[in-house]
Structure formats: structure tokens, C-alpha cells
């Protein structure tokens, strides 16, 4: 899967650089530019064709949602995560009505930032040209921006963190399903082999993954995990 292209639109250079560093820690995303104003963002969006805007609402020469509406009216297939200090109900309502994928209140915390980008990546991975969607797929797309509820988390057993589980799910969403070992998955998410294996075996138990023993070139058996295919 090709990395998603991100354009950061933020008038404070230090905050923009912080958000860039956050993006660089998350696999599957490339920051293609930083715009400090609406006018810069307009030009960069036209040339760089990003998939996602990390957009502030209040910029020196305009309002962030106006830019988003302008780009969409011009036919750009683009999504937005707002990162703003605005907490007013009216601002949130306007953002949701304007189709913002997520809304993060400044100062952005990395955990919340990472969660938003992982959910966006999962959302985009379902939108493949020519594919058809089941009702469950559509439900997941429509509600992808909402964090898991307490009742959802209650179904996850002790020792399984929902955010780590989501990271591993994303690894398999981005793979070609030739099989991954616990060591390979651990390297992808920055965890130990034993931690990765615990989550992988849990996903096998829920039928989200299947497992098989694969013999390598030197004949050494290795347990590999695959996305479950009915």
C-alpha cells in the first residue's frame, strides 16, 4: 500500500514541526509539505495533491474550513483532520457538517494523534476502486473516527491493549497477506517478539487471523500469521 500524503497547515512553525515529527513516527504516512497560511496551502494542495490535511481552523489569511470547502469544490479528493484550539460547539458542528474525519484539540498529544492517523489509514484501506462493501464494512467506515466505547473495550481480554491491537491490525491491512512472523510484526510496531505473539494468538482465537507453520529455505519451521479468509 502506498503511503498516504499529508499536508500540514499550521501558522505556528514550531507546532507544524511537532506535527511533522509525530507523522514521521507513524508508518504509512509521508509529510509532503507544511503551509503557514491559506494562500500557501492552496498552492501546495494543487501541486502536491495530498490525501490528508492536518488543518488549523484559524490562519492569518482565512478560516480553515473555507479552504477545505474550496478544495473539494475544485474536485480534489481530500480528507481533513482538524487540529485546533477551538472548543466551541459551533466550531465542532461546522467541522462535522463539513466532513472532517477527526477533531483534535490543541495541544495535540501523540497518543491521540497516532490514534486518529491509524483510524484514517484503516478507513482509506477499505476504499479500493472496484470493490464492493458489506453492511459491516460500511458501518466501520461511517464510525471509523469514533474511539472505542467502554463496552467495546470490555470485550478485549486483560493484557490486550486496544491501541496496540489496532496497530497490528493495520500492519496486516497494509500487507500482501504472504504471512508475517511475530518477530516481523513486533519490528513493525516497535514491540518485542513475545508481545507481538500474544496479540497475534489472540487474533487467531477470534478468527481475525489464521496461523500456519512455514518452512524457510534452510528448513527451519516458523509460525506465520495470515489475514483470515473465509
Secondary structure as a PSIPRED ss2 file (coil, helix, strand):
# PSIPRED VFORMAT (PSIPRED V4.0)

   1 X C   1.000  0.000  0.000
   2 X C   1.000  0.000  0.000
   3 X C   1.000  0.000  0.000
   4 X E   0.000  0.000  1.000
   5 X E   0.000  0.000  1.000
   6 X E   0.000  0.000  1.000
   7 X E   0.000  0.000  1.000
   8 X E   0.000  0.000  1.000
   9 X E   0.000  0.000  1.000
  10 X C   1.000  0.000  0.000
  11 X C   1.000  0.000  0.000
  12 X C   1.000  0.000  0.000
  13 X H   0.000  1.000  0.000
  14 X H   0.000  1.000  0.000
  15 X H   0.000  1.000  0.000
  16 X H   0.000  1.000  0.000
  17 X H   0.000  1.000  0.000
  18 X H   0.000  1.000  0.000
  19 X H   0.000  1.000  0.000
  20 X H   0.000  1.000  0.000
  21 X H   0.000  1.000  0.000
  22 X H   0.000  1.000  0.000
  23 X H   0.000  1.000  0.000
  24 X H   0.000  1.000  0.000
  25 X C   1.000  0.000  0.000
  26 X C   1.000  0.000  0.000
  27 X C   1.000  0.000  0.000
  28 X C   1.000  0.000  0.000
  29 X E   0.000  0.000  1.000
  30 X E   0.000  0.000  1.000
  31 X E   0.000  0.000  1.000
  32 X E   0.000  0.000  1.000
  33 X E   0.000  0.000  1.000
  34 X E   0.000  0.000  1.000
  35 X E   0.000  0.000  1.000
  36 X C   1.000  0.000  0.000
  37 X C   1.000  0.000  0.000
  38 X H   0.000  1.000  0.000
  39 X H   0.000  1.000  0.000
  40 X H   0.000  1.000  0.000
  41 X H   0.000  1.000  0.000
  42 X H   0.000  1.000  0.000
  43 X H   0.000  1.000  0.000
  44 X H   0.000  1.000  0.000
  45 X H   0.000  1.000  0.000
  46 X H   0.000  1.000  0.000
  47 X H   0.000  1.000  0.000
  48 X H   0.000  1.000  0.000
  49 X C   1.000  0.000  0.000
  50 X C   1.000  0.000  0.000
  51 X C   1.000  0.000  0.000
  52 X E   0.000  0.000  1.000
  53 X E   0.000  0.000  1.000
  54 X E   0.000  0.000  1.000
  55 X E   0.000  0.000  1.000
  56 X C   1.000  0.000  0.000
  57 X C   1.000  0.000  0.000
  58 X E   0.000  0.000  1.000
  59 X E   0.000  0.000  1.000
  60 X C   1.000  0.000  0.000
  61 X C   1.000  0.000  0.000
  62 X E   0.000  0.000  1.000
  63 X E   0.000  0.000  1.000
  64 X H   0.000  1.000  0.000
  65 X H   0.000  1.000  0.000
  66 X H   0.000  1.000  0.000
  67 X H   0.000  1.000  0.000
  68 X H   0.000  1.000  0.000
  69 X H   0.000  1.000  0.000
  70 X H   0.000  1.000  0.000
  71 X H   0.000  1.000  0.000
  72 X H   0.000  1.000  0.000
  73 X H   0.000  1.000  0.000
  74 X C   1.000  0.000  0.000
  75 X C   1.000  0.000  0.000
  76 X C   1.000  0.000  0.000
  77 X C   1.000  0.000  0.000
  78 X C   1.000  0.000  0.000
  79 X E   0.000  0.000  1.000
  80 X E   0.000  0.000  1.000
  81 X E   0.000  0.000  1.000
  82 X E   0.000  0.000  1.000
  83 X E   0.000  0.000  1.000
  84 X E   0.000  0.000  1.000
  85 X C   1.000  0.000  0.000
  86 X C   1.000  0.000  0.000
  87 X C   1.000  0.000  0.000
  88 X C   1.000  0.000  0.000
  89 X H   0.000  1.000  0.000
  90 X H   0.000  1.000  0.000
  91 X H   0.000  1.000  0.000
  92 X H   0.000  1.000  0.000
  93 X H   0.000  1.000  0.000
  94 X H   0.000  1.000  0.000
  95 X H   0.000  1.000  0.000
  96 X H   0.000  1.000  0.000
  97 X H   0.000  1.000  0.000
  98 X C   1.000  0.000  0.000
  99 X C   1.000  0.000  0.000
 100 X C   1.000  0.000  0.000
 101 X C   1.000  0.000  0.000
 102 X E   0.000  0.000  1.000
 103 X E   0.000  0.000  1.000
 104 X E   0.000  0.000  1.000
 105 X E   0.000  0.000  1.000
 106 X C   1.000  0.000  0.000
 107 X C   1.000  0.000  0.000
 108 X C   1.000  0.000  0.000
 109 X C   1.000  0.000  0.000
 110 X H   0.000  1.000  0.000
 111 X H   0.000  1.000  0.000
 112 X H   0.000  1.000  0.000
 113 X H   0.000  1.000  0.000
 114 X H   0.000  1.000  0.000
 115 X H   0.000  1.000  0.000
 116 X H   0.000  1.000  0.000
 117 X H   0.000  1.000  0.000
 118 X H   0.000  1.000  0.000
 119 X H   0.000  1.000  0.000
 120 X H   0.000  1.000  0.000
 121 X H   0.000  1.000  0.000
 122 X H   0.000  1.000  0.000
 123 X H   0.000  1.000  0.000
 124 X H   0.000  1.000  0.000
 125 X H   0.000  1.000  0.000
 126 X C   1.000  0.000  0.000
 127 X C   1.000  0.000  0.000
 128 X C   1.000  0.000  0.000
 129 X C   1.000  0.000  0.000
 130 X C   1.000  0.000  0.000
 131 X C   1.000  0.000  0.000
 132 X C   1.000  0.000  0.000
 133 X C   1.000  0.000  0.000
 134 X C   1.000  0.000  0.000
 135 X H   0.000  1.000  0.000
 136 X H   0.000  1.000  0.000
 137 X H   0.000  1.000  0.000
 138 X H   0.000  1.000  0.000
 139 X H   0.000  1.000  0.000
 140 X H   0.000  1.000  0.000
 141 X H   0.000  1.000  0.000
 142 X H   0.000  1.000  0.000
 143 X C   1.000  0.000  0.000
 144 X C   1.000  0.000  0.000
 145 X C   1.000  0.000  0.000
 146 X C   1.000  0.000  0.000
 147 X C   1.000  0.000  0.000
 148 X C   1.000  0.000  0.000
 149 X C   1.000  0.000  0.000
 150 X H   0.000  1.000  0.000
 151 X H   0.000  1.000  0.000
 152 X H   0.000  1.000  0.000
 153 X H   0.000  1.000  0.000
 154 X H   0.000  1.000  0.000
 155 X C   1.000  0.000  0.000
 156 X C   1.000  0.000  0.000
 157 X C   1.000  0.000  0.000
 158 X C   1.000  0.000  0.000
 159 X C   1.000  0.000  0.000
 160 X C   1.000  0.000  0.000
 161 X C   1.000  0.000  0.000
 162 X H   0.000  1.000  0.000
 163 X H   0.000  1.000  0.000
 164 X H   0.000  1.000  0.000
 165 X H   0.000  1.000  0.000
 166 X H   0.000  1.000  0.000
 167 X H   0.000  1.000  0.000
 168 X H   0.000  1.000  0.000
 169 X H   0.000  1.000  0.000
 170 X H   0.000  1.000  0.000
 171 X H   0.000  1.000  0.000
 172 X H   0.000  1.000  0.000
 173 X H   0.000  1.000  0.000
 174 X C   1.000  0.000  0.000
 175 X C   1.000  0.000  0.000
 176 X C   1.000  0.000  0.000
 177 X C   1.000  0.000  0.000
 178 X C   1.000  0.000  0.000
 179 X C   1.000  0.000  0.000
 180 X E   0.000  0.000  1.000
 181 X C   1.000  0.000  0.000
 182 X H   0.000  1.000  0.000
 183 X H   0.000  1.000  0.000
 184 X H   0.000  1.000  0.000
 185 X H   0.000  1.000  0.000
 186 X H   0.000  1.000  0.000
 187 X H   0.000  1.000  0.000
 188 X H   0.000  1.000  0.000
 189 X H   0.000  1.000  0.000
 190 X C   1.000  0.000  0.000
 191 X C   1.000  0.000  0.000
 192 X C   1.000  0.000  0.000
 193 X H   0.000  1.000  0.000
 194 X H   0.000  1.000  0.000
 195 X H   0.000  1.000  0.000
 196 X H   0.000  1.000  0.000
 197 X H   0.000  1.000  0.000
 198 X H   0.000  1.000  0.000
 199 X H   0.000  1.000  0.000
 200 X H   0.000  1.000  0.000
 201 X H   0.000  1.000  0.000
 202 X H   0.000  1.000  0.000
 203 X H   0.000  1.000  0.000
 204 X H   0.000  1.000  0.000
 205 X H   0.000  1.000  0.000
 206 X C   1.000  0.000  0.000
 207 X C   1.000  0.000  0.000
 208 X C   1.000  0.000  0.000
 209 X E   0.000  0.000  1.000
 210 X E   0.000  0.000  1.000
 211 X E   0.000  0.000  1.000
 212 X E   0.000  0.000  1.000
 213 X E   0.000  0.000  1.000
 214 X E   0.000  0.000  1.000
 215 X E   0.000  0.000  1.000
 216 X C   1.000  0.000  0.000
 217 X C   1.000  0.000  0.000
 218 X C   1.000  0.000  0.000
 219 X C   1.000  0.000  0.000
 220 X C   1.000  0.000  0.000
 221 X E   0.000  0.000  1.000
 222 X E   0.000  0.000  1.000
 223 X E   0.000  0.000  1.000
 224 X E   0.000  0.000  1.000
 225 X E   0.000  0.000  1.000
 226 X E   0.000  0.000  1.000
 227 X E   0.000  0.000  1.000
 228 X C   1.000  0.000  0.000
 229 X C   1.000  0.000  0.000
 230 X C   1.000  0.000  0.000
